[in-house]
Amino acid sequence: MTKTTSKDKRKESEAQKLERIAYILKTVAHPLRLGIIRLLEENDRLSVSEICQLMGSEQSLTSHHLQNMRLKGILSVRRQGRSMLYSLKERDVSKLITCLENCSCNM
């Protein structure tokens, strides 16, 4: 049986952090998803139809992206009457997007 050292534990912890970062980046890596996050940063809660109107996107595609981000823990949703209202659950994601906007990468 091998002994786990504090160095091994730090490596494991760092690896878990990197996995979480990659998971979040994969989840938001789409222009429509990034736009939705921006809208929800500016508005506490929005319905699917409000998001579609503001983004100029189709309801079925928008709903697909909203559902994906909700299942992955980025968004939360609650019902109000017949509408589903979405909000940012992981508000720090918008800080990440702002940071990336400031990168001076050549495209």
N, CA, C and O atoms as a DFTB+ gen file, in Angstrom:
428 C
 N C O
     1  1       0.847      -1.178       0.000
     2  2       0.000       0.000       0.000
     3  2       0.895       1.246       0.000
     4  3       1.833       1.347       0.791
     5  1       0.592       2.190      -0.898
     6  2       1.407       3.392      -0.982
     7  2       0.821       4.494      -0.117
     8  3      -0.391       4.590       0.076
     9  1       1.704       5.305       0.388
    10  2       1.300       6.411       1.240
    11  2       1.033       7.638       0.372
    12  3       1.847       7.978      -0.487
    13  1      -0.104       8.306       0.589
    14  2      -0.440       9.505      -0.145
    15  2       0.193      10.699       0.554
    16  3      -0.052      10.944       1.736
    17  1       1.002      11.432      -0.184
    18  2       1.674      12.585       0.392
    19  2       0.853      13.845       0.142
    20  3      -0.071      13.851      -0.671
    21  1       1.208      14.910       0.855
    22  2       0.498      16.178       0.658
    23  2       0.740      16.709      -0.751
    24  3      -0.123      17.384      -1.313
    25  1       1.899      16.413      -1.326
    26  2       2.191      16.820      -2.703
    27  2       1.244      16.104      -3.671
    28  3       0.735      16.713      -4.612
    29  1       1.013      14.809      -3.435
    30  2       0.076      14.043      -4.266
    31  2      -1.334      14.611      -4.148
    32  3      -2.051      14.710      -5.144
    33  1      -1.728      14.982      -2.944
    34  2      -3.061      15.544      -2.723
    35  2      -3.217      16.881      -3.436
    36  3      -4.276      17.168      -3.994
    37  1      -2.162      17.704      -3.420
    38  2      -2.206      18.996      -4.116
    39  2      -2.341      18.789      -5.621
    40  3      -3.094      19.499      -6.288
    41  1      -1.607      17.816      -6.150
    42  2      -1.696      17.512      -7.583
    43  2      -3.114      17.077      -7.948
    44  3      -3.670      17.504      -8.960
    45  1      -3.683      16.224      -7.110
    46  2      -5.045      15.739      -7.351
    47  2      -6.044      16.886      -7.273
    48  3      -6.948      16.985      -8.102
    49  1      -5.881      17.747      -6.283
    50  2      -6.766      18.891      -6.124
    51  2      -6.641      19.834      -7.315
    52  3      -7.648      20.339      -7.812
    53  1      -5.419      20.077      -7.778
    54  2      -5.187      20.932      -8.933
    55  2      -5.812      20.322     -10.187
    56  3      -6.402      21.031     -11.002
    57  1      -5.680      19.015     -10.335
    58  2      -6.268      18.326     -11.484
    59  2      -7.793      18.467     -11.462
    60  3      -8.408      18.668     -12.509
    61  1      -8.402      18.365     -10.291
    62  2      -9.852      18.518     -10.170
    63  2     -10.285      19.941     -10.529
    64  3     -11.310      20.131     -11.184
    65  1      -9.511      20.934     -10.104
    66  2      -9.817      22.324     -10.440
    67  2      -9.751      22.530     -11.952
    68  3     -10.620      23.181     -12.532
    69  1      -8.726      21.978     -12.582
    70  2      -8.585      22.121     -14.027
    71  2      -9.721      21.428     -14.769
    72  3     -10.197      21.933     -15.786
    73  1     -10.159      20.274     -14.267
    74  2     -11.313      19.581     -14.870
    75  2     -12.563      20.444     -14.775
    76  3     -13.328      20.533     -15.736
    77  1     -12.780      21.078     -13.630
    78  2     -13.952      21.941     -13.431
    79  2     -13.904      23.135     -14.379
    80  3     -14.920      23.502     -14.970
    81  1     -12.722      23.743     -14.526
    82  2     -12.566      24.882     -15.433
    83  2     -12.878      24.460     -16.868
    84  3     -13.606      25.154     -17.578
    85  1     -12.333      23.335     -17.289
    86  2     -12.578      22.827     -18.649
    87  2     -14.070      22.548     -18.852
    88  3     -14.617      22.836     -19.917
    89  1     -14.720      21.993     -17.842
    90  2     -16.148      21.684     -17.898
    91  2     -16.955      22.966     -18.122
    92  3     -17.859      22.994     -18.958
    93  1     -16.631      24.018     -17.382
    94  2     -17.345      25.290     -17.519
    95  2     -17.096      25.898     -18.892
    96  3     -18.027      26.363     -19.549
    97  1     -15.833      25.892     -19.326
    98  2     -15.514      26.462     -20.633
    99  2     -16.242      25.731     -21.756
   100  3     -16.749      26.368     -22.679
   101  1     -16.299      24.404     -21.688
   102  2     -17.017      23.635     -22.699
   103  2     -18.504      23.966     -22.684
   104  3     -19.145      24.030     -23.733
   105  1     -19.043      24.176     -21.498
   106  2     -20.469      24.449     -21.355
   107  2     -20.859      25.780     -21.977
   108  3     -21.928      25.885     -22.579
   109  1     -20.020      26.794     -21.845
   110  2     -20.386      28.127     -22.342
   111  2     -19.787      28.460     -23.708
   112  3     -20.014      29.551     -24.230
   113  1     -19.032      27.540     -24.287
   114  2     -18.297      27.809     -25.526
   115  2     -19.187      27.805     -26.767
   116  3     -19.054      26.943     -27.636
   117  1     -20.083      28.762     -26.836
   118  2     -20.946      28.944     -28.007
   119  2     -21.422      30.401     -27.986
   120  3     -21.790      30.903     -26.925
   121  1     -21.424      31.086     -29.128
   122  2     -21.824      32.494     -29.134
   123  2     -23.210      32.758     -28.529
   124  3     -23.391      33.746     -27.817
   125  1     -24.179      31.894     -28.801
   126  2     -25.517      32.098     -28.245
   127  2     -25.496      31.937     -26.724
   128  3     -26.129      32.716     -26.011
   129  1     -24.784      30.946     -26.230
   130  2     -24.686      30.742     -24.774
   131  2     -23.994      31.928     -24.107
   132  3     -24.418      32.379     -23.043
   133  1     -22.944      32.427     -24.723
   134  2     -22.250      33.595     -24.172
   135  2     -23.177      34.805     -24.156
   136  3     -23.178      35.576     -23.196
   137  1     -23.960      34.974     -25.206
   138  2     -24.930      36.066     -25.257
   139  2     -25.996      35.938     -24.187
   140  3     -26.392      36.930     -23.576
   141  1     -26.457      34.727     -23.960
   142  2     -27.460      34.482     -22.910
   143  2     -26.889      34.844     -21.547
   144  3     -27.572      35.462     -20.730
   145  1     -25.654      34.464     -21.301
   146  2     -25.019      34.793     -20.013
   147  2     -24.932      36.303     -19.846
   148  3     -25.205      36.824     -18.765
   149  1     -24.554      37.011     -20.909
   150  2     -24.488      38.476     -20.854
   151  2     -25.866      39.065     -20.522
   152  3     -25.973      39.952     -19.675
   153  1     -26.908      38.577     -21.180
   154  2     -28.260      39.073     -20.905
   155  2     -28.662      38.834     -19.460
   156  3     -29.245      39.703     -18.813
   157  1     -28.344      37.644     -18.961
   158  2     -28.733      37.301     -17.595
   159  2     -27.860      38.003     -16.556
   160  3     -28.235      38.108     -15.389
   161  1     -26.718      38.473     -16.980
   162  2     -25.889      39.291     -16.101
   163  2     -26.546      40.665     -15.925
   164  3     -26.495      41.253     -14.845
   165  1     -27.154      41.159     -16.985
   166  2     -27.792      42.478     -16.982
   167  2     -29.213      42.435     -16.423
   168  3     -29.709      43.444     -15.920
   169  1     -29.875      41.272     -16.508
   170  2     -31.268      41.098     -16.065
   171  2     -31.312      39.937     -15.084
   172  3     -30.770      38.868     -15.364
   173  1     -31.944      40.133     -13.953
   174  2     -31.995      39.067     -12.951
   175  2     -32.614      37.785     -13.480
   176  3     -32.078      36.696     -13.278
   177  1     -33.756      37.922     -14.164
   178  2     -34.466      36.753     -14.701
   179  2     -35.081      37.116     -16.042
   180  3     -35.588      38.221     -16.237
   181  1     -35.023      36.163     -16.959
   182  2     -35.655      36.354     -18.262
   183  2     -36.342      35.065     -18.694
   184  3     -35.884      33.967     -18.380
   185  1     -37.440      35.214     -19.414
   186  2     -38.133      34.055     -19.982
   187  2     -37.462      33.671     -21.294
   188  3     -36.666      34.434     -21.840
   189  1     -37.785      32.496     -21.789
   190  2     -37.243      32.031     -23.059
   191  2     -37.620      33.015     -24.177
   192  3     -36.780      33.376     -25.001
   193  1     -38.882      33.443     -24.196
   194  2     -39.316      34.351     -25.265
   195  2     -38.600      35.697     -25.171
   196  3     -38.274      36.288     -26.201
   197  1     -38.349      36.191     -23.966
   198  2     -37.600      37.450     -23.817
   199  2     -36.164      37.286     -24.324
   200  3     -35.636      38.164     -25.007
   201  1     -35.546      36.164     -23.986
   202  2     -34.182      35.894     -24.444
   203  2     -34.156      35.809     -25.967
   204  3     -33.277      36.388     -26.605
   205  1     -35.111      35.094     -26.549
   206  2     -35.185      34.963     -28.014
   207  2     -35.331      36.329     -28.675
   208  3     -34.662      36.621     -29.666
   209  1     -36.200      37.156     -28.128
   210  2     -36.427      38.483     -28.692
   211  2     -35.157      39.324     -28.613
   212  3     -34.782      39.974     -29.589
   213  1     -34.495      39.317     -27.460
   214  2     -33.285      40.125     -27.276
   215  2     -32.096      39.610     -28.087
   216  3     -31.261      40.391     -28.543
   217  1     -32.029      38.291     -28.262
   218  2     -30.914      37.682     -28.993
   219  2     -31.199      37.557     -30.491
   220  3     -30.278      37.365     -31.285
   221  1     -32.470      37.666     -30.877
   222  2     -32.842      37.450     -32.275
   223  2     -32.639      35.995     -32.676
   224  3     -32.223      35.698     -33.796
   225  1     -32.938      35.092     -31.744
   226  2     -32.710      33.662     -31.973
   227  2     -34.029      32.896     -31.980
   228  3     -35.052      33.381     -31.497
   229  1     -33.981      31.691     -32.538
   230  2     -35.165      30.829     -32.584
   231  2     -35.404      30.192     -31.226
   232  3     -34.466      29.897     -30.485
   233  1     -36.673      29.985     -30.916
   234  2     -37.060      29.455     -29.605
   235  2     -36.511      28.063     -29.367
   236  3     -36.026      27.784     -28.271
   237  1     -36.568      27.188     -30.341
   238  2     -36.126      25.804     -30.126
   239  2     -34.621      25.736     -29.855
   240  3     -34.185      24.994     -28.975
   241  1     -33.831      26.502     -30.603
   242  2     -32.383      26.514     -30.399
   243  2     -32.028      27.144     -29.056
   244  3     -31.167      26.643     -28.333
   245  1     -32.694      28.237     -28.734
   246  2     -32.445      28.920     -27.462
   247  2     -32.803      28.014     -26.295
   248  3     -32.045      27.916     -25.329
   249  1     -33.940      27.358     -26.375
   250  2     -34.351      26.430     -25.313
   251  2     -33.339      25.310     -25.125
   252  3     -33.047      24.910     -23.998
   253  1     -32.810      24.808     -26.227
   254  2     -31.794      23.753     -26.168
   255  2     -30.569      24.235     -25.382
   256  3     -30.078      23.530     -24.501
   257  1     -30.086      25.421     -25.697
   258  2     -28.913      25.956     -25.007
   259  2     -29.214      26.265     -23.539
   260  3     -28.376      26.016     -22.671
   261  1     -30.381      26.796     -23.259
   262  2     -30.773      27.079     -21.877
   263  2     -30.822      25.794     -21.057
   264  3     -30.317      25.748     -19.935
   265  1     -31.421      24.766     -21.609
   266  2     -31.530      23.476     -20.922
   267  2     -30.141      22.901     -20.642
   268  3     -29.886      22.390     -19.551
   269  1     -29.253      22.983     -21.619
   270  2     -27.899      22.465     -21.451
   271  2     -27.182      23.187     -20.318
   272  3     -26.560      22.546     -19.472
   273  1     -27.262      24.502     -20.294
   274  2     -26.583      25.261     -19.237
   275  2     -27.234      25.047     -17.877
   276  3     -26.561      25.097     -16.848
   277  1     -28.534      24.811     -17.871
   278  2     -29.214      24.520     -16.597
   279  2     -28.772      23.166     -16.055
   280  3     -28.474      23.033     -14.868
   281  1     -28.733      22.177     -16.915
   282  2     -28.324      20.832     -16.483
   283  2     -26.885      20.798     -15.988
   284  3     -26.538      19.980     -15.136
   285  1     -26.056      21.675     -16.512
   286  2     -24.651      21.705     -16.119
   287  2     -24.364      22.679     -14.984
   288  3     -23.208      22.894     -14.621
   289  1     -25.428      23.273     -14.421
   290  2     -25.283      24.085     -13.220
   291  2     -24.926      25.545     -13.421
   292  3     -24.610      26.237     -12.453
   293  1     -24.968      26.027     -14.645
   294  2     -24.637      27.424     -14.909
   295  2     -25.857      28.323     -14.674
   296  3     -25.727      29.441     -14.175
   297  1     -27.034      27.823     -15.038
   298  2     -28.278      28.575     -14.900
   299  2     -29.226      27.887     -13.925
   300  3     -29.126      26.686     -13.672
   301  1     -30.134      28.669     -13.396
   302  2     -31.239      28.093     -12.635
   303  2     -32.534      28.550     -13.306
   304  3     -32.549      29.520     -14.064
   305  1     -33.608      27.839     -13.015
   306  2     -34.886      28.145     -13.649
   307  2     -36.001      28.005     -12.618
   308  3     -35.946      27.156     -11.729
   309  1     -36.999      28.847     -12.756
   310  2     -38.191      28.702     -11.921
   311  2     -39.403      29.075     -12.756
   312  3     -39.335      29.905     -13.663
   313  1     -40.504      28.441     -12.423
   314  2     -41.748      28.674     -13.161
   315  2     -42.483      29.858     -12.550
   316  3     -42.591      29.982     -11.330
   317  1     -42.987      30.729     -13.428
   318  2     -43.863      31.816     -13.000
   319  2     -45.041      31.821     -13.960
   320  3     -44.935      32.281     -15.097
   321  1     -46.159      31.306     -13.485
   322  2     -47.319      31.149     -14.355
   323  2     -46.993      30.138     -15.439
   324  3     -46.632      28.997     -15.149
   325  1     -47.121      30.562     -16.689
   326  2     -46.821      29.661     -17.809
   327  2     -45.380      29.814     -18.302
   328  3     -44.938      29.072     -19.178
   329  1     -44.662      30.768     -17.742
   330  2     -43.304      31.040     -18.203
   331  2     -42.257      30.378     -17.317
   332  3     -42.452      30.190     -16.116
   333  1     -41.146      30.033     -17.946
   334  2     -39.975      29.547     -17.232
   335  2     -38.979      30.698     -17.223
   336  3     -38.576      31.187     -18.278
   337  1     -38.586      31.128     -16.030
   338  2     -37.663      32.254     -15.911
   339  2     -36.267      31.740     -15.574
   340  3     -36.074      31.013     -14.600
   341  1     -35.312      32.129     -16.389
   342  2     -33.925      31.696     -16.217
   343  2     -33.110      32.794     -15.556
   344  3     -33.338      33.982     -15.780
   345  1     -32.155      32.372     -14.738
   346  2     -31.234      33.305     -14.092
   347  2     -29.867      32.634     -13.983
   348  3     -29.747      31.414     -14.094
   349  1     -28.837      33.457     -13.763
   350  2     -27.483      32.933     -13.601
   351  2     -27.340      32.311     -12.216
   352  3     -27.593      32.962     -11.202
   353  1     -26.941      31.073     -12.184
   354  2     -26.659      30.398     -10.921
   355  2     -25.187      30.601     -10.559
   356  3     -24.847      30.851      -9.403
   357  1     -24.337      30.489     -11.553
   358  2     -22.889      30.683     -11.384
   359  2     -22.538      32.074     -11.920
   360  3     -22.115      32.214     -13.067
   361  1     -22.715      33.088     -11.090
   362  2     -22.499      34.474     -11.520
   363  2     -21.046      34.769     -11.881
   364  3     -20.781      35.686     -12.658
   365  1     -20.112      34.016     -11.338
   366  2     -18.701      34.246     -11.639
   367  2     -18.343      33.907     -13.081
   368  3     -17.287      34.317     -13.565
   369  1     -19.197      33.171     -13.768
   370  2     -18.949      32.851     -15.176
   371  2     -18.864      34.138     -15.992
   372  3     -18.079      34.224     -16.935
   373  1     -19.665      35.133     -15.635
   374  2     -19.628      36.393     -16.377
   375  2     -18.288      37.100     -16.186
   376  3     -17.835      37.806     -17.086
   377  1     -17.649      36.923     -15.033
   378  2     -16.316      37.495     -14.813
   379  2     -15.309      36.846     -15.756
   380  3     -14.425      37.517     -16.288
   381  1     -15.447      35.560     -15.955
   382  2     -14.569      34.836     -16.873
   383  2     -14.730      35.370     -18.292
   384  3     -13.744      35.565     -19.002
   385  1     -15.952      35.602     -18.697
   386  2     -16.222      36.111     -20.039
   387  2     -15.627      37.508     -20.205
   388  3     -15.034      37.812     -21.240
   389  1     -15.783      38.348     -19.197
   390  2     -15.197      39.687     -19.235
   391  2     -13.682      39.605     -19.370
   392  3     -13.083      40.358     -20.137
   393  1     -13.070      38.705     -18.637
   394  2     -11.628      38.505     -18.717
   395  2     -11.225      38.094     -20.132
   396  3     -10.256      38.621     -20.679
   397  1     -11.954      37.168     -20.718
   398  2     -11.646      36.700     -22.066
   399  2     -11.851      37.803     -23.107
   400  3     -11.130      37.867     -24.103
   401  1     -12.836      38.667     -22.872
   402  2     -13.058      39.790     -23.790
   403  2     -11.852      40.725     -23.825
   404  3     -11.579      41.371     -24.837
   405  1     -11.149      40.785     -22.724
   406  2      -9.996      41.677     -22.627
   407  2      -8.711      41.067     -23.156
   408  3      -7.688      41.749     -23.226
   409  1      -8.745      39.801     -23.527
   410  2      -7.565      39.176     -24.115
   411  2      -7.330      39.754     -25.503
   412  3      -8.275      39.964     -26.263
   413  1      -6.102      40.002     -25.822
   414  2      -5.793      40.557     -27.147
   415  2      -5.264      39.472     -28.061
   416  3      -4.122      39.518     -28.518
   417  1      -6.112      38.501     -28.316
   418  2      -5.752      37.382     -29.199
   419  2      -6.040      37.781     -30.639
   420  3      -7.073      38.388     -30.921
   421  1      -5.142      37.448     -31.542
   422  2      -5.368      37.707     -32.958
   423  2      -6.200      36.587     -33.555
   424  3      -5.875      35.409     -33.408
   425  1      -7.262      36.962     -34.221
   426  2      -8.138      35.963     -34.839
   427  2      -8.007      36.027     -36.332
   428  3      -8.664      35.265     -37.042
